[in-house]
């Protein structure tokens, strides 16, 4: 009985040895380098756009989302850790769907719906403009990102055009 307990504790020790927060990446994982940048369209920052860097040399893609100023940071294995070094094909997408709104109708109207049972309609006049669809496909975006692995800052800015 004591031997099996010792074996159990030894097995658990081995299993948990690789689970700690030692801060080092697994040896088989590609190193990543921080990348930040900005996306603009017609001279204005693009907020809420998704951006992806797909490496041309290894099967690895980094992702980011622009903030209200059009700025982003890429993430591959963890938040804002960056992308693998090398050349990347880049896509940028942004939905142009309008924000849902509640229809305004008087209580006596046949269109009235009690609170909690609202009908949702799209208000096209409040829709944010999207970006041209060509930027959403690797084959048509024409966007390329270069990530340096030499410690130099990586900045990738994209000015989108029609």
Residue, then its C-alpha position, 0 to 999 in steps of 0.5 A: x500500500x505504501x509503495x503505491x502511494x509513493x508511486x502515485x505522489x511521484x507520478x503527480x509530481x512529474x505530471x505537474x512539473x510542466x504545469x507551473x507558471x515558470x514563464x518559459x514557452x514550451x520548447x516546440x513552440x515558435x517564439x513570438x514578437x510583439x506587434x502593434x499598429x493602426x488601421x485607418x480607412x479614408x483617413x479615419x481610424x477603424x474601430x472594432x475591426x478584426x485583423x489576422x496575420x497568417x505566417x507564410x513560413x509556419x502554420x501560425x496565425x496571430x489575431x487582434x482587434x482595433x480599439x476606438x483609435x484604430x490601434x491593435x496589438x497581435x496575440x498568438x499564444x497569449x494576450x498581446x504576445x505578438x506574432x512569429x517572425x517573418x512575412x505574413x499575409x494580412x486580412x482585416x474585417x469589420x462588420x457593417x451591420x447596424x445596431x439594433x433599435x427598438x421601434x417607437x410606437x404609441x401604446x394604442x398602435x398595432x405596432x406597440x410591443x410591451x417592454x421585454x417583448x421588443x421587436x428589433x429592427x435594423x436602423x440603417x441610418x445609424x450603421x457604421x461604415x464597414x471596410x471594402x470586402x477585398x480586405x477580408x480575404x487573403x487572396x485579395x487583400x494585398x496586405x502584407x505584414x513583416x515581423x522582425x525577430x531581432x528585438x526591433x519594435x514591430x509596427x504595422x500600420x494599414x491605410x485601407x482604400x476603396 
